[in-house]
């Protein structure tokens, strides 16, 4: 046993007293994290589906879209956030532009994979039944592409939830701000809570989308 | 003067090209951290993926590890590791290794699985022992997909090594983090440009390495697997 004049302060990994008095603080961080993620996914999806359909029909557009967003995807998120600060300042817009860009690559690629995989026979049958091209797209091609789109949605969501933690470094308040707080104040509890909640949120979102897929398209079981 | 003009001036200022905070030093630190982490991860991940793929067992496990790994935020692991191990390269290398392992395990597993069973049979029939079959038949065929995993990991490691600066480490993240802290966004932007270029250069040079590693016969086979490399962004 060490004997000393001073009581040694040992910081436990979780200080339940702190946690019980800071639940609103943690919930605020969680809410902002979910908001940033939902916006990035929703706008990403709204851009990707039409863009994917167009790129499916036009070979040049496909190369341009995949090339542009592929290069964009390679740029680190912290670098992009930092590059945007002088133009869009600290705040939500600066976080969302890179997040949306990354999601567009993941989702467009999956829309294309889904549309490419629709069998020729099915298209011929639809044409033979008298479907116009728009009706064929909405009633035959897109439904058949849904499993691939859902797969992309899961990857995009889990990946976005992870990247949103980094937005704390540009002053936003998601779960990363708890991690940042723990780091700056040398206090373990917010750091552990932030990390664990990020993982939990990612797993819950992944399961939730898998469940939604099961309801929406029961004929295709998620992997 | 315009913002971009200021960034350009920052780059051509000779003061930024020398000393402990100079561009060459920071790039060196960044590459050092990245290469070390990638090497550790490759030593762990590739044998595991290759063995599992060769025997075709525990495939679900390999994929599940990869999926769970995706949910781990590097920023969180980095800071937790810093609290445990303190200052130094170790927390960074730990966090980056954890990041690099999953894509390499999944890709090498899938790569070995996708070797045509007829080719395995033919190798057996020609009298290859198991080790020779793996090293001389299966691995050469699997190189494109394995390298795709290494590339994915490498780009993400280079991107994420930026975070080392958050726990007082070196690398190009220093410019970004210090710039944000002092509101000198020209420095931040310069750091961002450097990291982005380094990430693109890493991808391009590994693509070159891949072209050298893939045997000519396999290239002629036009292995379709290359296009299906699983990519996943984490930072």
Boltz contact constraints between the chains, C-beta under 6 A:
constraints:
  - contact:
      token1: [A, 74]
      token2: [B, 155]
      max_distance: 6.0
  - contact:
      token1: [A, 74]
      token2: [B, 199]
      max_distance: 6.0
  - contact:
      token1: [A, 74]
      token2: [B, 200]
      max_distance: 6.0
  - contact:
      token1: [A, 74]
      token2: [B, 203]
      max_distance: 6.0
  - contact:
      token1: [A, 75]
      token2: [B, 196]
      max_distance: 6.0
  - contact:
      token1: [A, 76]
      token2: [B, 159]
      max_distance: 6.0
  - contact:
      token1: [A, 76]
      token2: [B, 162]
      max_distance: 6.0
  - contact:
      token1: [A, 76]
      token2: [B, 195]
      max_distance: 6.0
  - contact:
      token1: [A, 76]
      token2: [B, 199]
      max_distance: 6.0
  - contact:
      token1: [A, 77]
      token2: [B, 235]
      max_distance: 6.0
  - contact:
      token1: [A, 78]
      token2: [B, 162]
      max_distance: 6.0
  - contact:
      token1: [A, 78]
      token2: [B, 176]
      max_distance: 6.0
  - contact:
      token1: [A, 79]
      token2: [B, 192]
      max_distance: 6.0
  - contact:
      token1: [A, 79]
      token2: [B, 195]
      max_distance: 6.0
  - contact:
      token1: [A, 79]
      token2: [B, 196]
      max_distance: 6.0
  - contact:
      token1: [A, 82]
      token2: [B, 176]
      max_distance: 6.0
  - contact:
      token1: [A, 82]
      token2: [B, 188]
      max_distance: 6.0
  - contact:
      token1: [A, 82]
      token2: [B, 192]
      max_distance: 6.0
  - contact:
      token1: [A, 83]
      token2: [B, 189]
      max_distance: 6.0
  - contact:
      token1: [A, 83]
      token2: [B, 192]
      max_distance: 6.0
  - contact:
      token1: [A, 85]
      token2: [B, 185]
      max_distance: 6.0
  - contact:
      token1: [A, 86]
      token2: [B, 3]
      max_distance: 6.0
  - contact:
      token1: [A, 86]
      token2: [B, 185]
      max_distance: 6.0
  - contact:
      token1: [A, 102]
      token2: [B, 233]
      max_distance: 6.0
  - contact:
      token1: [A, 158]
      token2: [B, 70]
      max_distance: 6.0
  - contact:
      token1: [A, 158]
      token2: [B, 71]
      max_distance: 6.0
  - contact:
      token1: [A, 159]
      token2: [B, 232]
      max_distance: 6.0
  - contact:
      token1: [A, 159]
      token2: [B, 233]
      max_distance: 6.0
  - contact:
      token1: [A, 162]
      token2: [B, 73]
      max_distance: 6.0
  - contact:
      token1: [A, 162]
      token2: [B, 234]
      max_distance: 6.0
  - contact:
      token1: [A, 165]
      token2: [B, 73]
      max_distance: 6.0
  - contact:
      token1: [A, 165]
      token2: [B, 75]
      max_distance: 6.0
  - contact:
      token1: [A, 166]
      token2: [B, 75]
      max_distance: 6.0
  - contact:
      token1: [A, 176]
      token2: [B, 75]
      max_distance: 6.0
  - contact:
      token1: [A, 179]
      token2: [B, 75]
      max_distance: 6.0
  - contact:
      token1: [A, 179]
      token2: [B, 76]
      max_distance: 6.0
  - contact:
      token1: [A, 179]
      token2: [B, 79]
      max_distance: 6.0
  - contact:
      token1: [A, 183]
      token2: [B, 79]
      max_distance: 6.0
  - contact:
      token1: [A, 191]
      token2: [B, 79]
      max_distance: 6.0
  - contact:
      token1: [A, 195]
      token2: [B, 76]
      max_distance: 6.0
  - contact:
      token1: [A, 198]
      token2: [B, 73]
      max_distance: 6.0
  - contact:
      token1: [A, 199]
      token2: [B, 71]
      max_distance: 6.0
  - contact:
      token1: [A, 202]
      token2: [B, 71]
      max_distance: 6.0
  - contact:
      token1: [A, 203]
      token2: [B, 71]
      max_distance: 6.0
